Amino acid sequence: MSVKGLRNLYQPIQPAVKQSAEDEVFYHEYLPDLRLQQLIYCFWELKTERPLQADFCYRVVADGCMDLLMEMNNPSASYITGLATSYIEFPIGPYFHYIGIRFLPGGFPRFFGVDASTLTNRFEDLKAVVPELSDFLTGRFVEAQKVSTLKEILDQYFLERLVAAPLQDDHRVLEAMKLILEQRGQIPLAKLNTGLSPRQLRRRFHFYLGDSAKTFSKVVRFQQFLQAKPSRQALKQDKLFYDVGYYDQAHFIKEFKHFYGLTPNKALE
């Protein structure tokens, strides 16, 4: 699966962050170098323009990705979040400036050889996971730098890292991902004909993505619904949840709330 093919098949979105980023909170995504785009979806920035009246609640919906976060007010504070099998939510204070890297499924292990399943549903100090990357970020980033400069630094680092990466692409895992994405998460797992036994496929998905192909399929299906950008009215009239593979409304609402943290009606307000 090519760089272009992966990005055409999957564009994970974070609507909960964007909906919160109004006048007082700034959120933006930046494309990495083209040669990195099969592994890194985006660099992103989340910051307050001025102190808020209350703590900002940072909520991220399930997207199959892993994220690296660095606090620009304290460059030594960098963290890695593993695959989230549900939404995550926590307060980050009334004033903040974060730079992040969103790795596409399988991207972070490809760069660093880290077993993604050891980070699933976890928020870890980067220094405990990849100390050399933590040291690099601490040494190169200062708050005064422009995002364009930070992007150049990150592009260069990961391009060099790609050459020296401890792992090569696992084409059987990529083929399974491609089939799941092409079928929008609705393909029966028995039809993932990649030359791997179900046990081998499960083990490799856990290593590269952090959980099973079944979990990844559910996240893809959820993300496909978000990509449709439905309105509350369309949801009621068209029953869009059938189109993306949910067999009834109760099942859809339960899974949506699990991955988003809100009911569909509340999220689409």
C-alpha positions in Angstrom: 0.0 0.0 0.0 1.5 3.3 -1.1 1.8 6.6 0.8 -0.9 8.1 -1.3 -3.1 5.0 -1.0 -3.1 4.9 2.8 -3.9 8.6 3.2 -6.7 8.3 0.5 -8.2 5.5 2.4 -8.0 6.9 5.9 -8.2 10.5 7.2 -8.8 10.2 11.0 -10.5 13.3 12.4 -10.8 14.8 15.8 -14.1 16.7 15.8 -14.3 17.0 19.6 -11.1 19.1 19.6 -12.1 21.2 16.7 -15.5 21.9 18.1 -13.9 23.2 21.3 -11.4 25.3 19.5 -13.4 28.5 19.0 -12.3 32.0 19.9 -10.2 31.3 22.9 -8.5 28.0 21.9 -6.5 27.6 18.7 -6.2 24.2 17.0 -4.5 23.5 13.7 -3.0 20.6 11.8 0.1 20.7 9.6 1.1 18.1 6.9 4.5 16.5 7.4 6.9 16.0 4.5 5.4 13.9 1.8 7.9 11.1 2.4 6.6 10.8 6.0 2.9 10.8 5.2 2.5 7.0 5.2 3.5 7.0 8.9 2.6 10.4 10.2 -0.8 11.9 9.6 -0.1 15.4 10.9 1.7 17.7 13.2 -0.8 19.6 15.3 -0.9 22.6 17.6 -3.3 23.3 20.5 -3.0 26.5 22.5 -4.9 29.2 24.3 -4.7 32.7 23.0 -5.2 34.0 26.5 -5.9 32.4 29.9 -9.4 30.8 30.1 -11.9 31.2 32.8 -11.7 27.5 33.7 -9.6 24.5 33.0 -9.9 23.3 29.4 -11.2 19.7 29.0 -9.1 17.9 26.4 -11.2 15.2 24.8 -10.0 13.0 21.9 -12.3 10.5 20.1 -11.0 7.0 19.1 -9.1 7.3 15.8 -6.8 4.3 15.7 -3.7 6.6 16.0 -1.0 7.2 18.5 -0.1 10.8 19.5 3.0 12.4 20.8 2.4 15.6 22.9 4.9 18.2 24.0 4.1 21.1 26.3 5.8 24.1 24.8 5.9 26.0 28.1 7.9 23.1 29.4 9.7 21.3 26.6 11.0 18.6 28.9 7.4 17.5 29.4 6.6 15.2 26.5 4.2 12.3 26.4 3.0 9.5 24.2 -0.5 8.2 24.0 -1.2 4.7 22.8 -4.2 3.5 20.8 -7.3 4.5 22.6 -10.1 1.9 22.5 -12.5 4.6 23.7 -12.5 8.3 24.0 -10.1 10.0 26.4 -10.8 13.1 28.4 -8.8 15.1 31.0 -8.3 18.7 32.1 -5.1 20.5 30.9 -5.5 23.8 32.7 -6.7 27.3 31.7 -3.5 28.2 29.7 -1.5 25.9 27.5 0.5 25.4 24.3 0.9 21.9 23.0 2.6 20.6 19.8 1.6 17.1 18.8 2.4 14.4 16.3 -0.4 12.1 15.2 1.1 8.8 13.9 -1.1 6.8 11.5 -1.9 3.3 12.6 1.4 1.3 12.8 3.5 4.5 12.4 5.1 4.8 15.8 6.2 1.2 16.1 7.7 1.4 12.6 9.9 4.3 13.7 11.0 3.0 17.1 10.3 -0.7 17.3 8.0 -0.2 20.3 5.3 -2.8 20.8 2.1 -0.7 20.4 0.1 -3.0 22.7 2.3 -1.9 25.7 0.9 1.6 25.3 -2.8 0.9 24.5 -5.1 3.1 26.5 -2.1 4.6 28.3 -0.6 8.1 28.6 3.1 7.7 29.2 6.1 10.0 29.8 8.0 9.9 26.4 11.4 9.6 28.2 10.4 6.3 29.7 9.4 4.9 26.2 11.8 6.5 23.7 14.4 8.5 25.7 16.4 9.6 22.7 13.4 11.3 21.2 12.5 12.9 24.5 16.1 14.3 24.8 16.0 15.5 21.2 12.7 17.4 21.7 13.9 18.9 25.0 17.1 20.1 23.3 15.6 21.6 20.2 12.3 23.1 21.1 11.7 26.4 22.8 8.4 28.2 23.1 9.5 31.2 21.0 10.0 29.1 17.9 7.5 29.4 15.1 5.4 26.4 14.1 7.0 26.5 10.6 10.4 26.1 12.2 9.2 23.3 14.5 7.8 21.5 11.4 11.2 21.7 9.7 12.9 20.2 12.7 10.4 17.4 13.0 10.5 16.6 9.3 14.2 16.4 9.3 14.3 14.2 12.5 11.8 11.7 11.2 13.3 11.5 7.7 16.6 10.6 9.3 14.9 8.2 11.7 13.0 6.5 8.8 16.3 5.5 7.2 17.6 4.1 10.5 14.2 2.6 11.6 14.6 -0.8 13.3 11.6 -2.3 11.4 10.6 -2.6 7.8 7.0 -2.4 6.5 5.0 -5.5 7.3 3.2 -5.8 4.0 0.8 -8.5 5.4 -0.4 -6.1 8.1 -0.6 -3.3 5.6 -2.7 -5.5 3.3 -5.1 -6.4 6.2 -5.4 -2.7 7.0 -6.1 -1.9 3.3 -8.9 -4.4 3.2 -10.5 -3.1 6.4 -10.2 0.5 5.2 -11.5 -0.3 1.7 -14.6 -2.0 3.2 -15.0 0.9 5.8 -14.6 -1.5 8.7 -17.3 -3.8 7.5 -15.3 -6.8 6.2 -15.7 -10.1 8.0 -12.3 -10.9 9.7 -12.4 -14.4 8.1 -12.0 -12.6 4.7 -8.7 -11.0 5.6 -6.7 -13.3 3.4 -3.1 -12.0 4.0 -1.2 -15.3 4.4 -1.3 -15.0 8.2 -3.2 -17.3 10.5 -5.8 -15.6 12.7 -3.4 -16.0 15.7 -0.5 -14.5 13.7 -2.7 -11.6 12.4 -3.9 -10.9 15.9 -0.3 -10.8 17.3 0.9 -8.5 14.5 -2.0 -6.1 14.8 -1.4 -5.9 18.6 2.3 -5.1 17.9 1.8 -2.5 15.2 -1.6 -1.0 16.1 -2.1 -1.8 19.7 -5.2 -4.1 19.5 -6.9 -6.6 17.3 -8.1 -6.2 13.7 -11.7 -6.4 15.1 -11.1 -3.3 17.3 -9.4 -1.5 14.4 -12.4 -2.3 12.2 -14.8 -0.8 14.8 -12.8 2.4 15.0 -12.7 2.7 11.2 -16.5 2.2 11.0 -16.9 4.9 13.7 -14.6 7.3 11.8 -16.4 6.7 8.5 -19.6 7.9 10.2 -17.7 11.1 11.3 -16.4 11.6 7.8 -19.9 11.8 6.5 -20.4 14.9 8.6 -24.1 14.2 9.2 -26.5 16.7 10.7 -28.9 15.7 13.5 -31.8 16.0 11.0 -30.1 13.7 8.5 -29.3 11.2 11.3 -33.0 11.0 12.2 -34.4 10.9 8.6 -31.8 8.9 6.7 -30.7 6.4 9.4 -27.1 6.8 8.3 -25.9 4.3 10.8 -27.1 1.5 8.6 -24.9 2.8 5.8 -21.8 2.4 7.8 -22.6 -1.1 9.1 -24.5 -0.7 12.4 -27.3 -3.1 12.6 -29.7 -1.1 14.7 -29.9 2.3 16.4 -29.3 1.1 19.9 -26.0 -0.6 18.8 -25.0 2.5 17.0 -25.7 4.9 19.9 -23.9 2.6 22.4 -20.7 2.3 20.2 -20.7 6.0 19.2 -20.8 7.1 22.9 -18.1 4.6 23.7 -15.8 6.1 21.0 -16.8 9.7 21.3 -17.9 10.3 24.9 -21.3 11.8 23.9 -24.5 10.6 22.3 -24.8 11.3 18.6 -27.4 13.9 19.1 -25.3 15.7 21.6 -22.2 15.5 19.5 -24.0 16.9 16.4 -25.4 19.9 18.2 
